[in-house]
Amino acid sequence: MVMTWAAHAGAAAPASNFQIVESVPEATIYGEPGVPRTQDVWLDMIKHAQRSIDIAAFYIADQPGEPLSPVLDALVARAKAGVKIRVLVDQTFLKDNQDSVNRFRSVKGMDVRVLPVDTLTGGVLHAKYMVIDGESVFVGSQNWDWRALSQIHEIGARVTNDRFAQTFEAAFDFDWQLAGDPNLPKAAEKAMSPPSFAPATATDPVLLDGGSTDPLVAFPAFSPPSLMPHWVSAEQPALVHMIDASQHTLSIQVMTLSAIRQYGPKGWWPEIDTALRDAAARGVQVRIIVADWALREPMQAYLKSLAVLPNITVKFSQLPLSSRGFIPYARVEHAKYAVADDRSVYIGTGNWEWSYFNNTVDASVFVQGSGPAKTLTHIFDRDWNGPYVTTLDPGKNYPPARNH
C-alpha cells in the first residue's frame, strides 16, 4: 500500500483539530501536562452533540459513584433532548453489561444493537469509539468502563473533521446494519458499493489544524477487512507501512504483543513481527512497553525472542495497587499506540496480536505531524523512565500477573 502523506502537505488546512486524550490511574506518576482526561473529553463531546451520537463499545461497565456514571447520565440527557443515539455492543460480553444496555433501551431516542462478531468471524467487537454529529470522533483504548477513567492507563484521540468523522460513521453504519441483519455474504456485497462522499483513507488523508505546529495529515483505519466497507483503509497494512517507514526510533506501548496466534487458527503471524525485526536490523532503535498481563506463556517467550535482538528493548509495566486494594481487570497499561521517529503516530483500540487485526472489530487513527509525536513521546518516556517498568531479561522467567 502506498501512502501519499507528503502529497497533501501543501493544501490549505480546514478548520479542524486533533487532540490526544489520556486516562490516568489514580495515585500514579502518569498524566502529561496539557493533555486532557478522558471523562472531561467524553462529557464535552456528548453535551455539545446536536443531532447524533454513535458509539461502538466492547462493553459498558458502570458502578455507582464512579466516573463513568456522569457520562452515561449525559447520554441519557442528550437522548431526552432529542439527540439520536445509537449504541453498538459486543454479543459475547453482553451479559457483563446487561444493566446499562437495558437502561439505554428504555430511553426514547436511544437504540442499542448487538453485533454477533463471534458468530460471524470468531472474534469480538473490541473497538471503542464515538462519533458526534458526523463531525467529530473519539477513538482509543478506553473501554466504556469506570476503571478506564480512573484505574487504567489509556490513550485516545479526539479528531474534529467532517471527512474523517463521516468515514468512521460509514464503518459504524456497516456494522450497525450487520447487527440488524447478520448476513455476511449480503454485507460483503454491500461493502463493495462506492461511498457518497470522499472518505479519509491512507491514500487520501485529511489535513488537520496542528495548532502551534505544522498542519497534521491523518486517516482512520479499521479491522477486520471482512467487517468494514471495501473502500476504507485496513489497520494491519497501515501499521506495517508505518513501521517500515521508521528510520531512527520506534516507540510502542501496547497491552499485549505476540506473533504466536492464540485465538483463531494456530500458527505464526509474520506481518508485524517481520516489520519490527527488519526495523531493528536496519538500525532503528525499537522500544516496547507491554503490560504485565503479557507475561503469560507463550507470549513471554515471544517477547524474549524480540528482546535478544540488537536495537530492541522490551519492558513490562506493573502498576501499583490502588489504595482500595486489588481491583479486578484494572491497574494496568491498556494503551495501544506507537510513535515513529518524530513525525508519525498510531493510536488504536486493539492489542498487537493476529486476532485484533483479522477477525475482531477494531479502529485507529494514523497521524503525521511533529506535535502529536512529541506529546506521545513525552507520555512514553514518562513510563519508560518511570518506577513501574522492568526491562525484560531473556534469561529470566517472570510469573504471570493476576488480573482478576
URBELRA-V841230 format. One record per pair of residues at least 24 apart in sequence whose ideal C-beta (glycine too) atoms are under 6 Angstrom apart, sorted by the first residue. I is the first residue (numbers start at 0). J is the second residue. If there is no record, write none. Layout:
i=[I I]
j=[J J]
This chain:
i=[0 0 2 3 4 4 7 10 12 12 12 15 15 15 15 16 16 17 17 17 18 19 19 20 20 21 22 22 22 22 24 24 24 25 28 29 31 31 37 37 38 38 40 41 42 44 45 45 45 46 48 48 48 48 49 50 51 51 52 52 52 53 53 53 54 54 55 55 55 56 56 57 57 57 58 58 58 59 59 59 60 61 62 65 66 66 66 67 67 75 78 78 78 84 85 86 87 87 87 88 89 89 90 91 91 112 114 114 115 116 119 120 121 121 122 122 122 123 124 125 125 125 125 126 126 126 126 127 128 130 130 130 133 133 133 134 134 135 135 136 136 138 138 139 140 140 140 146 150 150 150 151 151 151 152 152 153 153 154 154 154 156 156 160 160 162 162 163 163 165 166 166 166 167 169 170 170 170 173 190 190 191 198 200 201 201 209 209 212 212 215 215 216 217 218 219 220 221 222 222 223 223 226 234 234 235 235 237 239 239 241 241 241 242 242 243 245 245 245 245 246 247 248 248 249 249 249 249 250 250 250 251 251 252 252 252 252 253 253 253 254 254 254 255 255 256 256 257 257 257 259 259 260 262 263 263 268 271 279 279 279 284 285 285 286 287 288 288 288 289 290 290 290 291 291 291 292 292 292 294 294 295 302 303 306 306 307 313 314 314 315 315 316 316 317 318 327 328 328 336 338 338 338 341 341 342 342 343 344 344 344]
j=[236 240 201 202 216 367 216 206 206 208 214 159 160 207 208 159 208 158 207 215 157 156 374 155 157 154 141 147 148 153 150 152 318 149 385 152 377 378 141 148 66 148 157 70 73 131 73 74 77 73 77 82 131 132 132 132 83 132 82 84 131 85 130 171 86 129 87 126 128 88 143 89 125 142 92 95 96 96 99 143 144 99 145 145 145 148 149 145 148 106 106 108 109 109 110 111 112 114 175 113 123 124 115 117 123 178 174 178 181 360 183 358 263 358 354 358 359 359 360 349 359 360 361 348 360 361 362 348 362 164 167 168 164 165 168 161 164 159 164 164 167 362 364 346 333 334 335 329 326 329 330 329 331 333 332 334 333 334 334 336 346 346 364 205 207 199 205 199 205 196 198 199 219 219 228 221 227 231 228 228 229 229 230 232 232 237 368 370 369 370 366 368 367 366 365 364 363 362 356 361 357 358 360 356 363 270 356 365 270 274 339 343 345 274 278 274 278 283 339 340 340 340 284 340 278 283 285 339 286 338 379 287 337 288 334 336 379 335 350 351 290 333 350 293 350 289 351 298 301 352 297 301 353 354 354 358 353 351 308 310 311 310 310 311 312 313 314 316 382 315 316 331 332 315 317 400 331 400 402 397 399 399 391 393 391 393 393 391 388 390 389 391 387 388 387 387 403 402 403 375 372 375 376 369 372 367 372 367 371 372 375]
